[in-house]
Amino acid sequence: MTMIFGIPVQAFLGQLLVGLINGSFYAMLSLGLAVIFGMLKIINFAHGAQYMFGAFVGFLLLQWLHIGYWPALILAPLVVGVVGMAIERTMLSRLYSLDPLYGLLFTFGLALVIEGVFSYYYGVSGQPYAAPQALAGGTNLGFMFLPNYRGWVVFSSLVICIGTWLAIEKTRLGAYLRAATENPKLVQAFGVNVPVLLTLTYGLGSALAGLAGILAAPVYQVSPLMGSDLIIVVFAVVVVGGMGSILGAIVTGYVLGLAEGLTKVFYPEASNIVIFVIMAVVLLIRPAGLFGRDA
Amino acid sequence: MSEPLLSVRGLNAWYGEGHALHGVDLDVFPGETVTLLGRNGVGKTTTLRAIMGLIRKRTGTATFDGRDLMRMPLHHVARAGIGFVPEERGIFSTLSVEENLNLPPVVAPGGMTPDEIFELFPNLKARRNSQGTKLSGGEQQMLAMARMLRTGVRMLLLDEPTEGLAPVIVQRIGEVLAELKARGMTILLVEQNFRFARRIADRFYLMEHGKITAGFPVAELDERMALLHDVLGV
C-alpha cells in the first residue's frame, strides 16, 4: 500500500478532498462576507442564516412546487439576494450613521429570527435533499473515488469565486465598488448612486450565501442550524484573509479548508480548532490579516 | 450680463454644532473663473463642500443653471454638471491611474476624449497602469482634475489645486486651467495663492469668518493689495 508520511494515500487524499470541499464553502461564504464588510462596514452575522435560507429555498421549491436542483441553483440565490436587498433598504441602511456595533447586533438578531422561524416549522433535525441525477455516482481517479457531486461543488465554487473576483477587479461596476469602499462620499459626489450600490452589494453578498446554501444542500442535510455551525469558522477565515479583502477571503477559505483536512489526517483531535489557532497566530503577526491592506 | 450659472445666497453650514458658514452669497457666470480667497479655516473648502452637498447640515439657497442644488441627492449634483476636485485629491489607492480616470460617470456629452486628456496631461499616459496613489503629488492633482474633464461637466469646483506642489507643477496647473478656461469651462477656484490665481481668475471673492467680505474683478487686484495683505497675512 502506498503511504504518504506514514498515512495510506487513499486516506490522505480522501481527507484532502473533504478539506477542499469544506474550503469551497468557506471560500464562497467568506467571499460574501468580505464583499459586504468591504463596502458596508457591516459584520454580517446573518450570513450563516442566509446560507441556510438558500438551502431551504431549494428544499421548499422541491417540496411545494416540484422544482428541482438546477432551476433552484438560479432561484435560491435570487430569492436570498432579493430578500437581502429588502433587508438592507428597509433596516440596515438606517444603521450606517451609527457605530458598526449596531450593524453586528442587528444582523446577529436577524440570524436568530431567521433560524428560529425555520426551527419552529421544520425542527432542528436535517431534511434530506438529493443530489441531481446527472451528478449521481462517482469517478474513479485511480488513487481515489471522487463523488461527482463533490467534484461539482469544488468546480462551481472555483468558478463563482474567480468570477466574483474578476467582476470586482476588472469591471467598471467593480471599480465603483472598490472606490466606494475607500471613499463613498466622493464616489457619490462623482454622480454614482452609492445608496443603490450598497443595496446591490448586500444583495450580492446574500445571494452568494444563498448559492453556497443550495450547493451545500445535497452534501449536508438541510437544517436550520447548518449556517450557525459554519459561520464562526467562516468569520475566522475572513479575519485570517484580512477583513474586506476579496482575494484574501477566497485564498484563505481554500487553504484553511485544506489545513483542516490535513489536521484530520495527522492529528484529528485538533481538527476542530486548527483554524482558530491559525487565526490567533495570524492576528499576532499580522493584525490586518494575510491579505489586509495594512499587511 | 447673462444669468449666473451658479448662484449661492445666504448659505449657512454646520459641522456638528460648529457653525462654519454664516450666509455666503456668490455668483459665478458661464465661462467665468472665480477665485475664493481667504486664510485657512475661514470656510472656503466648506463653501465648496456645502454647494456640492457633501455637507448636508446647511441652509440657504444654491442653484446651478436654475436648478435647486439644496434639494438634490449628492449624486445628482454631479449629474447636473458640476465636477468637484477636492483638496485631498481623492485618488483611490485600489484603482490604477486609468481606472481613476474612468471612474466618474459621463454626465453630459462634450467631455474630453482620453486622447485629449492624455495630450493635456502626458505624464498620466505614461503611468496609466500604475496604482493611483503611487503618483507624485503633482501628478495626483493632474489626475484629480483630468478625471472630471471626461465627464462633460460644465463647471469645476477646484479646492486649492496648487497646495504643497513644486513651482514647476504649479505653473503647469496654471497652464491647464488657462486651457480649460479657453475651452469655456466655468471654474470656482479656492486658493490662498492670489498671485497664481490672478493669471486665470476673472473675479475674486474674499472670505473671512465664514462669509464673503469683498468681491472685485481681477482688474482691481492691484489697488486691493493692501487689503489682501492684511486679510491673507501675506
Interface residues (C-beta under 8 A of the other chain):
Chain A: R172 A175 Y176 R178 A179 T181 E182 N183 K185 L186 V187 Q188 A189 F190 G191 V192 N193 V194
Chain B: M52 G53 L54 P73 L74 H75 H76 V77 A78 R79 F84 P86 G90 F92 S93 T94 L95 E99 N102 L103 P104 P105 V107 T151
